[in-house]
Structure formats: C-alpha cells, structure tokens
Amino acid sequence: MSFIDIKGRKRDDRLLACPFCGSQPELKTKILNSESSHPTTLFWYQCSNSRCNGSQMWNKSVEAALENWNRRA
C-alpha cells in the first residue's frame, strides 16, 4: 500500500522514519552514463532533515533502497 506525500509523490507505507532523528526519508536518484546506450539509474533514501544527513549506499532498484533504508539502525 502506498500514499501520496505533500509534494504529490507516491510513498510506500513500509518506509520507516530515520533511525537517528525520526524525520521522513526522501528518495534520491542518480543517472550514470546518461549519454550511453545503457544508462544506469541508482536509488537511495536520505533523511529529509538537513542537520541529520542520514543516508545509505546506492542501490539498483527502489525496492532494494527501501529494504536497505529500513534495515539501518
């Protein structure tokens, strides 16, 4: 199940708050080799609290990013 956040983006209800400050995480993306015929998109979650800087490693799927974010503590 998912819901829409205040910015109109879809969010997953399985996504846990930041284990360090309790703020909501934001999904981030980075496209590598965008000019090539096989670009790679990487995903990660980052804490929305700019003072916290809670983040994680890059992942090859949104699902992997969600699972890795929720495992942190």
Secondary structure, DSSP 8 states (H G I E B T S, - for coil): -EEE-TTS-EEETT----TTT---EEEEEEEESTTSSS-EEEEEEEES-TTT------BSSHHHHHHHHHH--
